[in-house]
Amino acid sequence: MCNYKLTVTLEKSVDVVDGGGWVTGMTWRKAVILEAGERASVLALRDLLNQSKPAMDDLGYMLWDRCYGMCNRQCWQWELVSAHSTCVNEILRKAGIDWPADGIPSIDKPIITINLAIN
């Protein structure tokens, strides 16, 4: 059994372009280590994000619109299209993963990347 490193990245570009034609963006990233004993949660996250249609929250709303995934022998990575960054909290809760108490920044229409790698 092995440990896993879960990294969540949120990216957002601003809606305005500066005088030089540059678009400004910001990135938020947080990583946690999932111990070997949390393998069931790792598999639950993988299965949740690899299912054929988006998962739903408790009110019946889709957690994401589109999800693009890729994998190799060392990691899985998904890029999500979602209306709001807080969907990450719900995704991780559904998989049984304890996310840090300070949670996630509140961002409308971010690019969300979830990476799950063997540590």
Backbone torsions as a table, in degrees:
resi	resn	phi	psi	omega
1	MET	NA	153.2	-177.4
2	CYS	-137.1	166.5	174.8
3	ASN	-89.7	158.9	178.4
4	TYR	-124.6	149.1	174.4
5	LYS	-110.3	119.6	178.2
6	LEU	-101.9	120.0	179.5
7	THR	-121.2	127.0	176.4
8	VAL	-113.0	128.1	179.2
9	THR	-121.8	130.6	175.1
10	LEU	-115.4	131.2	178.8
11	GLU	-127.4	143.8	179.1
12	LYS	-148.0	130.0	173.3
13	SER	-97.6	144.8	176.9
14	VAL	-75.9	162.2	-175.9
15	ASP	-86.7	-2.4	-178.8
16	VAL	-113.0	150.4	177.6
17	VAL	-109.1	136.2	179.9
18	ASP	-76.2	177.7	-176.6
19	GLY	-59.0	-26.3	-179.5
20	GLY	-90.0	3.3	179.2
21	GLY	87.2	9.7	-179.4
22	TRP	-88.2	139.6	172.6
23	VAL	-102.4	130.0	-179.2
24	THR	-89.8	142.1	177.4
25	GLY	-136.6	160.7	177.1
26	MET	-130.2	151.9	179.3
27	THR	-131.7	135.2	174.0
28	TRP	-119.0	135.7	-177.9
29	ARG	-141.4	138.5	176.0
30	LYS	-142.0	140.6	179.0
31	ALA	-129.7	145.0	174.4
32	VAL	-134.8	154.7	176.7
33	ILE	-98.4	130.0	174.7
34	LEU	-104.0	120.8	-176.5
35	GLU	-70.2	162.5	-179.3
36	ALA	-55.6	-33.6	179.5
37	GLY	-68.4	-12.0	179.4
38	GLU	-97.6	20.3	-177.2
39	ARG	-56.9	-36.0	179.8
40	ALA	-61.6	-37.8	177.6
41	SER	-69.6	-37.9	177.1
42	VAL	-60.8	-47.1	179.4
43	LEU	-66.7	-36.4	178.2
44	ALA	-64.3	-40.8	177.9
45	LEU	-64.5	-46.4	178.7
46	ARG	-57.7	-46.9	-178.3
47	ASP	-67.8	-38.1	178.9
48	LEU	-62.0	-45.7	-177.4
49	LEU	-79.2	-19.0	179.8
50	ASN	-95.4	-0.6	-178.9
51	GLN	-68.9	161.9	-171.6
52	SER	-71.6	-20.2	177.6
53	LYS	-136.2	159.1	-176.7
54	PRO	-61.5	145.2	174.0
55	ALA	-71.6	157.6	-179.2
56	MET	-110.7	149.6	173.7
57	ASP	-81.8	-176.6	-176.7
58	ASP	-65.4	-20.3	179.6
59	LEU	-94.8	-1.1	177.8
60	GLY	92.1	10.5	177.3
61	TYR	-90.9	144.7	178.2
62	MET	-66.1	137.2	178.7
63	LEU	-76.3	-25.4	176.3
64	TRP	-148.9	161.0	179.3
65	ASP	-91.3	-48.8	178.5
66	ARG	-137.1	149.9	178.7
67	CYS	-138.3	126.3	178.9
68	TYR	-112.2	125.7	-177.5
69	GLY	-122.1	154.4	173.2
70	MET	-150.2	158.0	-179.2
71	CYS	-153.6	162.6	169.3
72	ASN	-143.9	-167.5	-176.5
73	ARG	-68.6	-19.0	-175.1
74	GLN	-105.4	-18.3	-176.5
75	CYS	-160.8	163.6	168.6
76	TRP	-117.4	146.2	175.8
77	GLN	-143.8	136.1	179.8
78	TRP	-128.0	142.3	172.5
79	GLU	-117.6	126.6	-174.0
80	LEU	-112.1	144.1	170.3
81	VAL	-106.7	116.6	-175.9
82	SER	-142.8	157.4	-179.5
83	ALA	-72.7	-29.0	-175.4
84	HIS	-152.1	150.5	-176.9
85	SER	-66.1	-24.3	-176.9
86	THR	-66.5	-9.9	175.9
87	CYS	-60.9	-26.7	179.8
88	VAL	-61.0	-42.8	178.5
89	ASN	-57.7	-43.4	-178.9
90	GLU	-68.8	-41.0	178.3
91	ILE	-60.2	-48.4	-178.5
92	LEU	-67.7	-36.0	177.4
93	ARG	-63.1	-44.4	179.9
94	LYS	-62.3	-31.1	179.1
95	ALA	-83.7	-8.0	180.0
96	GLY	81.9	24.5	-179.2
97	ILE	-99.2	128.2	176.4
98	ASP	-77.4	117.2	179.1
99	TRP	-98.0	145.9	-178.9
100	PRO	-52.2	146.5	-174.2
101	ALA	-59.4	-29.6	-178.4
102	ASP	-74.4	-4.4	169.6
103	GLY	64.5	-136.9	-170.3
104	ILE	-134.7	145.2	176.5
105	PRO	-65.8	149.4	-179.6
106	SER	-86.8	107.1	-175.1
107	ILE	-133.5	128.1	175.4
108	ASP	-81.3	136.3	174.8
109	LYS	50.4	52.9	177.5
110	PRO	-83.0	167.2	165.3
111	ILE	-94.0	123.0	-176.1
112	ILE	-112.4	126.0	175.8
113	THR	-119.4	128.2	175.9
114	ILE	-117.0	121.4	-179.1
115	ASN	-118.4	129.7	179.4
116	LEU	-124.9	108.7	-173.3
117	ALA	-122.3	150.3	172.7
118	ILE	-68.2	130.4	-175.5
119	ASN	-98.3	NA	NA
